[in-house]
Amino acid sequence: MRRLGFGRTARRNFQAGTFLLAFVGLLTHANEGVAFQRADGEEVTYAKDVALILQENCQVCHQSGSIGPMSLMTYEEVRPWAPLIRERVLSQDMPPYQYDTDVGIQDLKYDPRLDEEDIRTIVAWVDRGAPMGDLADLPPPREWPDPADFRLAERFGTPDVVVRSEPYDVPAVGQDRWWQPTVASGVETDRCIKAIETKPSVTGQASTHHANSTLRVPGGSLFGTRLSEYAMGKIGEIIPEGACRTLPANAQVSWDIHYFPNGAPSAGDQVEIGIWFYPEDYQGAYRQTLTLYFLNGGTGGRGYDIPPGGTLMTQGFQSFSTPVRIDSWQPHGHTRLVAMSLQILRATGRMEMVSMVSNWSAFWHHSHIYGDDSAPLLRPGDQLVLTGWYDNSTNNRYNPDPDQWVSIGDRTADEMSHAWVAVTHLDQEGHDRIAAERQEKGLASDADR
């Protein structure tokens, strides 16, 4: 379904070294609701039109005990917030999925963005006074899972394995804290992972800045292999059929949990990883890895300072020795990051835009998972180009203090410059087979040929 940009996506371009912020800003479209008509010509109401949109797109977070700051379960709860809801859907801040609608790949799995008709319906409803309508038109209430449950359980059922960190007492106030326990996975045979979700506790979700996990086996690499990554707002990762991210037999899980106290203590806090496996006889043809790629020439994310009121661009390049498929892309930064892009520089010299986020929010980290027929294919000689833009001025609405120097570092007050990219490592036969299948479907891009 076509997505509506409303001109919200803004490019940050650097020309002759000058930082140009091309903010379009929030468009109010005062007459948008007047121009919109239901197909049957009837009035747009909460009961007939808006309740179902909120039910399908908003209530999962906006209910008692969940992460949303207010409940949107009933008309009485929704009506006072109608003007703000209008503003947030027009700006595409809600549902919270920062991904530009007008460039790059738009075929994404599990895309929560509202479509054009839903946005126009909400705007029309608010502009006409947010009427309730006929109670008989209300959709039946939806039964929601417990906020403490895994979100991916709705799609995959109960996790096959749940790995918990050791308890940690998070104080109400204080500085950044890191908790790095190692626990057993409890898995005794090699298994291919189908999906992974890292889930903070209900009481600790606001203070869990990130939670990374690494697999270690006796006699294996000192650094281990990445299991998963979590940052605020992320739901999970899904490994496509044909690929295998392996959980080795008898592996241990090493945690790297970053807590940032936010005013609410969480005693004995534990972060959980839910893991769903492919069947035991499943043999993925190719290995998939999740890797942190830096945007600063491989210097480990260090070495940058952003002056008060200043701006910064970082860029990194990554090539591969074999053909690969890019399965997902997840930008990472803190409150001074304002945009990030993923491009491909082909060996032929052609540059292709893959994905762009030009309204970044550090409160919502998303793994953008490409559709089976749109996930980019790279040949040896092609390069991923990752670019990030930072704004330490008052123009950045999320900037907590534009008078401070900001360095690249691990604290919440610092900045980061990297992206998480899931890659399936192919051979030439695998690359050619995927490209041929896309050609037969008429879905191949020039890069697939």
C-alpha positions as MATLAB code, in Angstrom:
seq = 'MRRLGFGRTARRNFQAGTFLLAFVGLLTHANEGVAFQRADGEEVTYAKDVALILQENCQVCHQSGSIGPMSLMTYEEVRPWAPLIRERVLSQDMPPYQYDTDVGIQDLKYDPRLDEEDIRTIVAWVDRGAPMGDLADLPPPREWPDPADFRLAERFGTPDVVVRSEPYDVPAVGQDRWWQPTVASGVETDRCIKAIETKPSVTGQASTHHANSTLRVPGGSLFGTRLSEYAMGKIGEIIPEGACRTLPANAQVSWDIHYFPNGAPSAGDQVEIGIWFYPEDYQGAYRQTLTLYFLNGGTGGRGYDIPPGGTLMTQGFQSFSTPVRIDSWQPHGHTRLVAMSLQILRATGRMEMVSMVSNWSAFWHHSHIYGDDSAPLLRPGDQLVLTGWYDNSTNNRYNPDPDQWVSIGDRTADEMSHAWVAVTHLDQEGHDRIAAERQEKGLASDADR';
ca = [
       0.000    0.000    0.000;
       1.311    3.480   -0.834;
       2.545    5.476    2.132;
       1.967    9.190    2.487;
       4.957   11.423    3.147;
       3.152   14.782    3.596;
       6.535   16.354    2.743;
       7.766   15.371    6.217;
      10.930   13.609    5.132;
      13.726   16.155    4.944;
      17.154   15.687    3.469;
      20.241   16.773    5.269;
      22.790   17.508    2.571;
      26.348   18.668    2.850;
      27.427   20.778   -0.125;
      30.902   22.334   -0.214;
      31.220   21.429    3.448;
      28.118   23.422    4.446;
      25.536   21.761    6.652;
      22.077   22.312    5.206;
      19.113   21.229    7.277;
      16.198   20.957    4.874;
      13.464   20.719    7.468;
      10.026   20.951    5.976;
       8.536   21.018    9.488;
       5.133   20.094   10.732;
       2.416   20.831    8.202;
      -0.936   21.606    9.750;
      -3.024   21.318    6.566;
      -5.907   23.239    8.056;
      -8.244   22.354    5.193;
      -7.188   18.718    4.812;
     -10.195   17.376    6.695;
     -12.659   19.461    4.659;
     -11.375   17.985    1.399;
     -11.655   14.399    2.581;
     -14.897   12.499    2.097;
     -15.887    8.991    3.063;
     -16.734    6.819    0.091;
     -20.371    6.696    1.220;
     -20.482   10.455    1.852;
     -21.229   10.017    5.554;
     -19.597   11.881    8.414;
     -16.245   10.624    9.684;
     -16.700    9.498   13.294;
     -14.758    7.859   16.062;
     -17.078    4.871   16.244;
     -17.172    4.045   12.541;
     -13.711    5.140   11.393;
     -11.159    6.189   13.988;
     -11.577    3.558   16.716;
     -10.447    0.746   14.429;
      -7.386    2.723   13.255;
      -6.321    3.323   16.851;
      -7.038   -0.290   17.717;
      -4.866   -1.622   14.908;
      -2.008    0.874   15.211;
      -1.897    2.605   18.598;
      -3.451    0.682   21.453;
      -0.669   -1.893   21.646;
       1.387    0.841   23.347;
      -1.365    3.166   24.559;
      -3.055    1.053   27.204;
      -2.738    0.731   30.950;
       0.596   -0.791   31.940;
       2.194   -0.398   28.517;
       4.834    2.055   27.316;
       2.507    4.793   25.999;
       2.140    7.898   28.235;
      -1.659    7.833   27.987;
      -4.350    5.223   27.362;
      -6.288    5.427   24.073;
      -8.689    2.558   24.635;
     -11.983    4.465   24.735;
     -13.514    7.583   23.191;
     -13.457    9.295   26.578;
      -9.704    8.667   26.791;
      -9.009    9.628   23.168;
     -11.078   12.819   22.811;
      -8.893   15.149   24.977;
      -5.842   14.122   22.938;
      -7.435   14.522   19.492;
      -5.472   17.671   18.446;
      -2.184   16.091   19.523;
      -3.025   12.830   17.731;
      -3.694   14.853   14.563;
      -0.338   16.570   14.889;
       1.588   13.381   15.544;
       0.141   11.400   12.624;
       0.689   14.298   10.213;
       4.321   14.607   11.289;
       4.661   10.810   11.170;
       5.977   10.786   14.721;
       3.217    8.283   15.508;
       3.104    5.391   15.135;
       6.802    5.720   15.975;
       8.616    4.358   12.921;
      11.275    6.710   11.605;
      11.814    5.769    7.956;
      11.510    8.082    4.970;
       8.564    7.393    2.715;
       9.770    8.909   -0.542;
      13.241    7.463   -1.236;
      14.871    4.061   -1.189;
      13.308    0.677   -0.537;
       9.705    0.868    0.678;
       9.021   -2.881    0.675;
       9.575   -3.605    4.362;
       8.434   -6.476    6.522;
       6.368   -5.520    9.575;
       5.969   -1.866    8.564;
       3.780   -0.040   11.153;
       3.417    3.283    9.290;
      -0.082    4.585    8.684;
      -1.249    4.661    5.090;
      -2.626    7.746    3.352;
      -6.284    6.980    3.932;
      -5.829    6.413    7.675;
      -3.943    9.693    8.105;
      -6.551   11.631    6.160;
      -9.344    9.983    8.144;
      -7.841   11.056   11.479;
      -7.211   14.606   10.235;
     -10.771   14.898    8.902;
     -12.217   13.563   12.160;
     -10.310   16.060   14.306;
     -10.998   18.985   11.973;
     -14.723   18.264   12.200;
     -14.766   18.334   15.978;
     -13.855   14.701   16.751;
     -17.465   13.403   16.861;
     -18.248   10.144   18.628;
     -20.854    8.867   16.175;
     -23.206    5.938   16.654;
     -22.145    3.560   19.443;
     -23.473    0.685   17.356;
     -20.652    1.315   14.862;
     -17.878    0.666   17.407;
     -15.668   -2.339   16.612;
     -15.566   -5.056   19.280;
     -12.810   -4.451   21.841;
      -9.576   -6.245   21.121;
      -7.959   -8.527   23.669;
      -4.357   -7.493   24.162;
      -1.585   -9.675   25.570;
       0.010   -8.815   28.869;
       2.544   -5.940   28.391;
       5.078   -8.230   30.050;
       4.745  -10.781   27.217;
       7.010  -10.963   24.198;
       5.611   -8.918   21.308;
       6.722  -11.438   18.675;
       4.760  -14.169   20.467;
       1.660  -13.011   18.586;
       3.386  -14.052   15.373;
       5.547  -16.995   16.434;
       3.964  -18.323   19.621;
       5.774  -18.968   22.883;
       9.575  -18.659   22.555;
      11.471  -21.941   22.364;
      14.075  -20.583   24.776;
      14.126  -17.629   27.169;
      17.512  -16.445   28.451;
      17.490  -14.078   31.442;
      20.243  -11.820   32.674;
      21.228  -12.024   36.319;
      19.298   -9.562   38.539;
      20.510   -6.001   38.939;
      19.199   -3.227   41.209;
      18.592   -0.104   39.117;
      18.400    3.012   41.322;
      15.913    5.823   40.796;
      18.640    8.388   40.102;
      22.318    8.260   39.220;
      24.790    8.020   36.381;
      24.939    5.515   33.536;
      25.491    1.941   34.674;
      26.641   -1.164   32.834;
      25.797   -4.725   33.816;
      27.732   -7.524   32.098;
      26.810  -10.962   33.445;
      27.302  -14.238   31.560;
      24.646  -16.967   31.737;
      24.073  -20.372   30.145;
      21.770  -20.567   27.112;
      20.507  -24.030   28.071;
      20.600  -25.182   24.418;
      22.448  -28.468   23.927;
      22.462  -28.770   20.115;
      23.253  -26.345   17.297;
      20.065  -24.587   16.200;
      19.177  -22.068   13.495;
      17.378  -19.044   14.912;
      14.121  -17.895   13.308;
      13.434  -14.815   15.425;
      14.867  -13.022   18.453;
      13.344  -10.482   20.821;
      15.224   -8.801   23.649;
      12.739   -7.563   26.245;
      13.392   -5.337   29.256;
      11.180   -5.770   32.307;
       8.018   -3.673   32.562;
       9.496   -1.652   35.437;
      12.915   -1.366   33.801;
      11.970   -0.639   30.187;
      12.385    3.136   30.539;
      15.833    2.831   32.135;
      17.207    0.091   29.842;
      19.121    2.130   27.279;
      20.473   -0.893   25.443;
      21.072   -4.604   25.969;
      23.469   -6.386   23.643;
      24.150  -10.123   23.757;
      27.068  -12.209   22.512;
      27.442  -15.987   22.195;
      30.546  -17.657   23.604;
      31.521  -21.316   23.381;
      34.421  -23.175   25.055;
      37.498  -22.851   22.904;
      35.792  -20.371   20.583;
      36.690  -16.824   19.628;
      37.667  -14.542   22.469;
      35.130  -12.004   21.175;
      32.359  -14.504   20.471;
      29.617  -13.941   17.897;
      26.747  -11.510   18.139;
      23.405  -12.961   19.210;
      21.247   -9.844   19.222;
      21.027   -6.138   19.980;
      18.362   -4.128   21.760;
      17.967   -0.366   22.073;
      15.002    1.635   23.337;
      11.890    0.994   21.252;
      13.128   -2.003   19.267;
      10.914   -5.080   19.044;
      13.079   -7.809   17.536;
      14.800   -9.432   14.590;
      13.566  -12.004   12.084;
      15.944  -14.227   10.117;
      14.634  -14.991    6.597;
      14.178  -18.529    5.315;
      17.278  -19.933    3.661;
      19.613  -18.196    6.117;
      20.870  -19.366    9.502;
      22.012  -17.369   12.488;
      23.317  -20.185   14.644;
      22.973  -20.648   18.374;
      25.790  -23.161   19.072;
      25.363  -26.073   21.423;
      26.159  -25.292   25.069;
      26.819  -21.635   24.310;
      26.881  -19.009   27.010;
      25.241  -15.629   26.573;
      27.314  -12.630   27.606;
      25.241   -9.556   28.328;
      26.194   -5.908   27.917;
      23.298   -4.000   29.494;
      23.370   -0.219   29.742;
      21.024    1.228   32.351;
      20.291    4.933   32.651;
      18.270    5.710   35.849;
      15.161    7.705   35.001;
      13.484    8.372   38.344;
      11.829    4.975   38.872;
      13.848    2.274   40.661;
      13.771   -1.339   39.444;
      14.973   -3.794   42.088;
      16.329   -7.125   40.847;
      15.825   -6.071   37.241;
      16.281   -8.719   34.554;
      16.366   -8.422   30.775;
      15.116  -11.408   28.767;
      15.868  -12.771   25.323;
      13.137  -14.807   23.644;
      14.450  -17.105   20.903;
      12.386  -18.933   18.297;
      14.062  -21.709   16.282;
      13.548  -23.168   12.858;
      12.742  -26.913   12.976;
      15.596  -29.171   14.108;
      16.092  -30.554   10.598;
      16.231  -27.067    9.056;
      19.520  -26.365    7.312;
      19.981  -22.768    6.255;
      21.999  -22.646    3.064;
      23.867  -19.499    4.085;
      25.177  -17.928    7.268;
      23.586  -14.724    8.549;
      25.422  -12.324   10.866;
      24.416   -9.209   12.770;
      27.304   -6.767   12.885;
      27.951   -3.268   14.168;
      29.412   -1.178   11.341;
      31.070    2.123   12.288;
      30.554    5.358   10.386;
      34.012    6.761   10.885;
      36.540    4.799    8.887;
      36.779    1.893   11.311;
      38.122    3.801   14.311;
      35.732    2.126   16.718;
      33.252    4.964   17.031;
      35.745    7.271   18.751;
      37.520   10.496   17.935;
      34.743   13.010   17.221;
      33.771   16.135   19.118;
      30.745   18.267   18.279;
      31.120   21.879   19.459;
      28.292   23.766   21.151;
      25.792   24.761   18.476;
      27.757   22.786   15.911;
      27.086   20.034   13.416;
      28.891   16.916   12.260;
      28.750   14.360    9.472;
      30.243   10.885    9.819;
      30.615    8.303    7.084;
      31.784    4.717    6.819;
      32.308    2.175    4.055;
      32.028   -1.610    4.079;
      32.783   -4.108    1.326;
      32.548   -7.909    1.273;
      34.706  -10.669   -0.185;
      31.675  -12.695   -1.322;
      28.232  -11.758   -2.648;
      25.858  -10.794    0.178;
      22.235   -9.888    0.800;
      21.432   -7.039    3.205;
      18.521   -8.296    5.325;
      18.037   -5.374    7.711;
      19.442   -2.000    8.707;
      19.226   -0.308   12.090;
      20.715    3.162   12.647;
      22.073    3.918   16.100;
      22.777    7.220   17.790;
      21.745    9.380   20.714;
      20.100   12.784   21.031;
      22.335   14.749   18.618;
      21.894   12.341   15.720;
      19.294   13.791   13.346;
      19.567   11.631   10.216;
      21.219    8.538    8.791;
      21.281    6.924    5.371;
      22.317    3.621    3.815;
      23.565    3.665    0.231;
      25.380    1.289   -2.090;
      28.322    2.421   -4.190;
      28.440   -0.103   -7.015;
      31.727   -1.212   -8.517;
      30.488    0.498  -11.703;
      30.542    3.856   -9.895;
      26.753    4.193   -9.566;
      25.413    5.271   -6.163;
      22.061    3.857   -5.007;
      19.935    5.043   -2.091;
      18.742    2.066   -0.029;
      17.199    3.678    3.070;
      16.996    7.066    4.766;
      15.863    8.228    8.186;
      15.701   12.011    8.280;
      13.589   12.418   11.443;
      15.671   10.332   13.828;
      14.572    9.862   17.427;
      16.798    8.207   20.003;
      13.664    7.045   21.829;
      12.730    4.623   19.031;
      15.280    2.251   17.519;
      14.002    0.106   14.679;
      15.484   -2.734   12.686;
      14.209   -2.053    9.171;
      13.735   -5.507    7.651;
      13.667   -5.610    3.860;
      11.137   -7.670    1.916;
      12.261  -10.990    0.473;
      12.314   -9.604   -3.078;
      13.758   -6.188   -2.235;
      16.637   -6.938    0.166;
      19.694   -5.443   -1.599;
      22.209   -7.768   -3.245;
      25.890   -6.824   -3.348;
      28.697   -8.307   -5.400;
      32.372   -8.197   -4.415;
      33.560   -4.707   -5.257;
      30.305   -3.049   -4.209;
      30.396   -0.999   -1.000;
      27.882   -0.074    1.662;
      28.014    3.651    2.406;
      26.683    4.668    5.823;
      26.254    8.376    6.535;
      25.146   10.051    9.750;
      24.344   13.705   10.479;
      24.458   15.329   13.914;
      23.099   18.643   15.150;
      24.165   20.081   18.512;
      22.240   23.327   18.061;
      18.862   24.614   19.209;
      17.437   23.495   15.837;
      17.496   19.911   17.137;
      14.307   19.373   19.134;
      15.826   16.444   21.070;
      19.030   18.257   22.068;
      19.152   18.370   25.897;
      21.910   21.018   26.070;
      23.245   22.843   22.973;
      25.889   24.630   25.104;
      27.886   21.441   25.744;
      30.707   19.853   23.780;
      29.622   16.343   22.812;
      32.056   13.494   22.225;
      31.591   10.066   20.743;
      31.268    7.663   23.666;
      29.168    5.136   25.551;
      27.259    7.346   27.982;
      23.737    8.559   27.270;
      25.088   12.135   27.185;
      27.673   11.121   24.542;
      27.073   10.310   20.901;
      27.500    7.168   18.823;
      28.183    6.648   15.152;
      27.263    3.198   13.867;
      24.550    1.013   12.389;
      23.547   -2.599   12.961;
      23.287   -4.515    9.695;
      22.118   -8.128    9.257;
      23.904   -9.762    6.317;
      23.380  -13.138    4.635;
      26.719  -14.270    3.212;
      26.094  -15.844   -0.211;
      28.198  -17.474   -2.869;
      27.925  -16.660   -6.570;
      25.418  -19.447   -7.137;
      23.175  -18.146   -4.352;
      23.400  -14.572   -5.617;
      22.541  -15.592   -9.174;
      19.626  -17.775   -8.032;
      18.029  -14.955   -6.013;
      18.558  -12.503   -8.876;
      17.005  -14.947  -11.385;
      13.969  -15.518   -9.154;
      13.396  -11.774   -8.946;
      13.697  -11.437  -12.710;
      11.096  -14.150  -13.226;
       8.714  -12.226  -10.940;
       9.466   -8.974  -12.752;
      10.836   -7.503   -9.526;
      14.537   -7.322  -10.305;
      16.283   -3.978  -10.077;
      19.196   -3.045  -12.308;
      21.508   -4.144   -9.496;
      20.031   -7.673   -9.550;
      20.720   -8.256  -13.220;
];
